[in-house]
Amino acid sequence: MAKISIVIPALNEEKYLPRLLTSLTKQTRKDFNVVVVDGSSKDKTVEIAGAFSSRLPKLKVIVSEKAGLPLQRNIGARATRGEWLVFLDADNTVHPYFIERLECFIKEHKPQLFTSWFRPDSEVSGDAMFTLIANLFVEGSIIFHRPIAPGPLAVVRREVFELVGGYNEALTFGEDYDLTRRIAARGISLQILRETLYVLSLRRVRKEGKLRFIRLYAKAALLVLLTKKNLDNVPSYVMGGHFYEEKVRQVKQTVIHQ
């Protein structure tokens, strides 16, 4: 069996993170560990994550003094020892057979870096079409030799991740494409597990509006296609659950659960 470590960066995710952790407690395969790396949340994210320690015995919760997706992912990777690193976003959920299918794919296809298909967090037809296009975008990135392992789910062999130095912590946008590009430069191909293994949260799309969201990613995609470089800084691209709430409760939290 592949030794799998799941890394989840979080910031003010007291509402969404429990859903992801609950979905991990329902896995058909239990041989994996989880590390939640919190970016010094102002809500109850750390406390709530720690409460899952009895249901996820191999859970570790770390608090970083600074917030940032690339930074928190790298911290999580260093805190685990799994042969495989699975990076998940805190606002998504996974199906009960998630770990099982990852293990089977690793055994059968011997990948070094891969991702999977996903579905939206609603039954709205427009959302289904949006995620279909997003799945096709990932497929197309391989065809056009601009592969991207999306941030919501990237699975990479640890030695490959360490070989390229992990995520670029200076980036605030496009860190997923940047990592994939550096791995591809080593002659390692992105593979796709063509099954729907996780549920993608569309809360950012709903917050910003589909048109604005599509414009941003179309601009980034065009730049990548023409120059192989991505947008590396989008000031409006904010990390954290507080971005989606009108009010955020200020709760002092310093406890770290291991």
Phi, psi and omega in degrees: 000141176290140177271112188251131174242126181259127181247125182234107173282142183215149174207113181054052184246035182299336181275317188265323184305319179302328180293317178294313181297322177298318179296330178286332178289343184261013182293143177288337174245135187251357186274075176205160176237159185231136171233124175261124179250107183270142181263045181062058180298154177260000178248207185262023182305311183296314180298315181293318179298316180298332181292346179272002185298332179283333180267339175233081187304334181262025180275138173230138177240125181240141176251122177267142179293332180243151177257149178163128183305306181299317180299310184293325176295317179295319177300315179297319179298319180291337183271000181239167180233009181297147177295331181241136177253126179244113181262122181236147173276147187293340184262007177259172173226160181238155179283158184301335181264013184305302182297317181302315182288327175299314181297318180295318181296318179298316181293319186277325189249351177051050181283169172246332180210130178204168176219186179220174173286166180212166176233164183281166181271028177206173178256011180289132184300323179297323178291322178297318179295321180299314181287331174299314179297320179296318177297318179293328177298317179294318177299315181295331180299329178285317180300321182269012177059036174229057189298147176219124171268104189301144179307321181300333174204108173231129180241121186221142176294136185305315184297329177288316179302315181288329180301321182264002176085017177072199180286149177280109186287351179278348184269142175249357179203143176078015180294334179289316176295319181300316178296314180299319180298316181291327176290318179298327179296342177269007179082017181257124184272146172280131175247158181237126172276105190276062172219152178277107185252344181216162180255120183273127175285130178256023184298323178294319179299318180291324181292315185269339184095138184300319184297313180295319180297314180296320179300315181299311184286332175293320177297315180295318181296319180296318179297318178297315183298319185275328187235351186067010177249146181253163169300129183251359180205115177235098186309326183279354184273091187262136176271145170116149181296335181296339179297337186255002182243142178289325180227142178239125178289135180267106181239117179291131184216121180232359184284135175242124180259135177228000000 
